[in-house]
Amino acid sequence: MKLDARAMPRPLIWAMALVVAATFVVAAWGKIVNPGDFAQDTYRYRMLPLFLLHPFALFMPWLELIGGLALLLPPLRRGAALLVGLMNVMFITALITALARSLNIECGCFGGEGHGVDLGLIFRDFLMLIACVLLLIQRRP
């Protein structure tokens, strides 16, 4: 029996979409209600020029929210999986560079109180990236 990642059972597809969507919606909400905290968390990564910091802190949570919600709508799922997957690549890159530079910072993942940057966060984001890739390559019914 040959397994085909492009033909997964529908309940598994829904489960992956729901888990990634819920993560992104919850993460976005914490940042939307506290954009100043998210801007500060973002600043601590030392990756953005200052003139982009506030626009990024205002725009990114809404993009996360829209991407997360779109994962729940089958006609939009593939595009949302691409968008959310690319955001995960960005987040993984930020986390790896923070670890490589030994920055002792909060991740800023869910706005407000968070946890420090560590390998567990990279692993979590990598699992979500895999889910996004699997959602992206699914055959249409």
C-alpha beads as a LAMMPS data file, in Angstrom:
LAMMPS data file: protein, C-alpha beads

141 atoms
140 bonds

1 atom types
1 bond types

-500.0 500.0 xlo xhi
-500.0 500.0 ylo yhi
-500.0 500.0 zlo zhi

Masses

1 110.0

Atoms # bond

1 1 1 0.000 0.000 0.000
2 1 1 1.450 3.311 -1.086
3 1 1 0.848 6.402 1.033
4 1 1 0.111 9.624 -0.772
5 1 1 0.475 12.823 1.266
6 1 1 -1.724 14.586 -1.299
7 1 1 -4.718 12.366 -0.457
8 1 1 -5.061 12.476 3.326
9 1 1 -8.341 11.637 5.056
10 1 1 -10.659 14.628 5.323
11 1 1 -10.846 14.490 9.174
12 1 1 -7.043 14.737 9.353
13 1 1 -7.057 17.712 7.003
14 1 1 -9.692 19.428 9.148
15 1 1 -7.785 18.641 12.353
16 1 1 -4.562 20.131 10.999
17 1 1 -6.350 23.199 9.680
18 1 1 -8.178 23.671 12.983
19 1 1 -5.068 23.364 15.163
20 1 1 -3.007 25.775 13.055
21 1 1 -5.956 28.161 12.661
22 1 1 -6.673 28.199 16.405
23 1 1 -3.011 28.849 17.177
24 1 1 -2.856 31.770 14.754
25 1 1 -6.188 33.290 15.812
26 1 1 -5.315 33.144 19.515
27 1 1 -1.819 34.501 18.858
28 1 1 -3.208 37.318 16.717
29 1 1 -5.802 38.361 19.267
30 1 1 -3.220 38.891 22.015
31 1 1 -1.224 41.135 19.703
32 1 1 -4.235 43.033 18.350
33 1 1 -5.376 44.063 21.829
34 1 1 -1.824 44.966 22.925
35 1 1 0.020 46.318 19.871
36 1 1 2.495 48.249 22.010
37 1 1 3.604 45.094 23.803
38 1 1 3.964 43.302 20.482
39 1 1 6.018 46.199 19.079
40 1 1 8.318 45.952 22.096
41 1 1 8.635 42.169 21.745
42 1 1 9.423 42.618 18.052
43 1 1 12.010 45.317 18.806
44 1 1 13.906 42.947 21.100
45 1 1 14.636 40.626 18.162
46 1 1 16.686 43.469 16.589
47 1 1 15.726 42.449 13.069
48 1 1 13.587 45.332 11.807
49 1 1 14.620 48.923 11.182
50 1 1 12.815 51.271 13.571
51 1 1 10.702 52.894 10.846
52 1 1 9.120 49.476 10.101
53 1 1 8.583 48.429 13.710
54 1 1 5.184 50.004 14.381
55 1 1 3.662 49.304 10.962
56 1 1 4.778 45.681 11.348
57 1 1 3.339 45.442 14.882
58 1 1 -0.003 46.786 13.655
59 1 1 -0.204 44.813 10.399
60 1 1 1.176 41.358 11.309
61 1 1 -1.480 40.373 13.886
62 1 1 -4.277 41.132 11.414
63 1 1 -2.505 39.064 8.779
64 1 1 -2.221 36.208 11.300
65 1 1 -5.926 36.506 12.130
66 1 1 -7.019 36.540 8.489
67 1 1 -4.690 33.640 7.615
68 1 1 -5.889 31.605 10.570
69 1 1 -9.573 32.155 9.804
70 1 1 -9.063 31.471 6.089
71 1 1 -7.624 28.031 6.943
72 1 1 -11.126 27.086 8.085
73 1 1 -12.710 27.898 4.725
74 1 1 -12.042 25.117 2.199
75 1 1 -12.037 27.394 -0.886
76 1 1 -9.381 29.594 0.772
77 1 1 -7.422 26.873 2.561
78 1 1 -4.572 26.416 0.079
79 1 1 -3.857 30.128 -0.172
80 1 1 -4.118 30.469 3.597
81 1 1 -1.761 27.507 4.075
82 1 1 0.789 29.254 1.859
83 1 1 0.411 32.538 3.754
84 1 1 0.548 30.937 7.202
85 1 1 3.413 28.682 6.130
86 1 1 5.444 31.675 4.976
87 1 1 4.726 33.419 8.283
88 1 1 5.969 30.295 10.066
89 1 1 9.197 30.418 8.046
90 1 1 9.592 34.042 9.141
91 1 1 8.922 33.138 12.796
92 1 1 11.338 30.187 12.696
93 1 1 14.016 32.423 11.189
94 1 1 13.500 35.042 13.908
95 1 1 13.663 32.414 16.651
96 1 1 16.811 30.787 15.255
97 1 1 18.591 34.123 14.872
98 1 1 17.590 35.128 18.415
99 1 1 19.005 31.872 19.766
100 1 1 22.152 32.206 17.652
101 1 1 22.717 35.704 19.054
102 1 1 21.988 34.504 22.613
103 1 1 19.187 37.028 23.058
104 1 1 17.387 36.488 26.359
105 1 1 13.942 37.628 25.190
106 1 1 10.278 36.685 25.334
107 1 1 9.002 35.156 22.107
108 1 1 6.102 37.604 21.654
109 1 1 4.115 34.741 20.141
110 1 1 0.802 35.407 21.847
111 1 1 1.242 39.018 22.952
112 1 1 1.685 40.051 26.565
113 1 1 3.162 37.467 28.896
114 1 1 5.004 34.821 26.953
115 1 1 7.886 32.494 27.363
116 1 1 11.499 32.744 26.410
117 1 1 12.833 31.835 23.000
118 1 1 13.899 28.188 22.950
119 1 1 14.122 25.098 20.757
120 1 1 10.602 24.054 21.774
121 1 1 9.167 27.097 20.001
122 1 1 11.139 26.310 16.872
123 1 1 9.860 22.729 16.997
124 1 1 6.243 23.905 17.428
125 1 1 6.524 26.320 14.517
126 1 1 8.211 23.653 12.396
127 1 1 5.296 21.259 13.068
128 1 1 2.855 23.984 11.999
129 1 1 4.955 24.562 8.884
130 1 1 4.718 20.863 8.026
131 1 1 0.941 21.005 8.517
132 1 1 0.767 24.035 6.207
133 1 1 2.773 22.252 3.516
134 1 1 0.489 19.214 3.768
135 1 1 -2.598 21.447 3.522
136 1 1 -1.073 23.232 0.547
137 1 1 -0.383 20.077 -1.468
138 1 1 -3.771 18.431 -0.869
139 1 1 -5.671 17.360 -3.933
140 1 1 -8.967 19.081 -4.431
141 1 1 -11.985 16.772 -4.048

Bonds

1 1 1 2
2 1 2 3
3 1 3 4
4 1 4 5
5 1 5 6
6 1 6 7
7 1 7 8
8 1 8 9
9 1 9 10
10 1 10 11
11 1 11 12
12 1 12 13
13 1 13 14
14 1 14 15
15 1 15 16
16 1 16 17
17 1 17 18
18 1 18 19
19 1 19 20
20 1 20 21
21 1 21 22
22 1 22 23
23 1 23 24
24 1 24 25
25 1 25 26
26 1 26 27
27 1 27 28
28 1 28 29
29 1 29 30
30 1 30 31
31 1 31 32
32 1 32 33
33 1 33 34
34 1 34 35
35 1 35 36
36 1 36 37
37 1 37 38
38 1 38 39
39 1 39 40
40 1 40 41
41 1 41 42
42 1 42 43
43 1 43 44
44 1 44 45
45 1 45 46
46 1 46 47
47 1 47 48
48 1 48 49
49 1 49 50
50 1 50 51
51 1 51 52
52 1 52 53
53 1 53 54
54 1 54 55
55 1 55 56
56 1 56 57
57 1 57 58
58 1 58 59
59 1 59 60
60 1 60 61
61 1 61 62
62 1 62 63
63 1 63 64
64 1 64 65
65 1 65 66
66 1 66 67
67 1 67 68
68 1 68 69
69 1 69 70
70 1 70 71
71 1 71 72
72 1 72 73
73 1 73 74
74 1 74 75
75 1 75 76
76 1 76 77
77 1 77 78
78 1 78 79
79 1 79 80
80 1 80 81
81 1 81 82
82 1 82 83
83 1 83 84
84 1 84 85
85 1 85 86
86 1 86 87
87 1 87 88
88 1 88 89
89 1 89 90
90 1 90 91
91 1 91 92
92 1 92 93
93 1 93 94
94 1 94 95
95 1 95 96
96 1 96 97
97 1 97 98
98 1 98 99
99 1 99 100
100 1 100 101
101 1 101 102
102 1 102 103
103 1 103 104
104 1 104 105
105 1 105 106
106 1 106 107
107 1 107 108
108 1 108 109
109 1 109 110
110 1 110 111
111 1 111 112
112 1 112 113
113 1 113 114
114 1 114 115
115 1 115 116
116 1 116 117
117 1 117 118
118 1 118 119
119 1 119 120
120 1 120 121
121 1 121 122
122 1 122 123
123 1 123 124
124 1 124 125
125 1 125 126
126 1 126 127
127 1 127 128
128 1 128 129
129 1 129 130
130 1 130 131
131 1 131 132
132 1 132 133
133 1 133 134
134 1 134 135
135 1 135 136
136 1 136 137
137 1 137 138
138 1 138 139
139 1 139 140
140 1 140 141
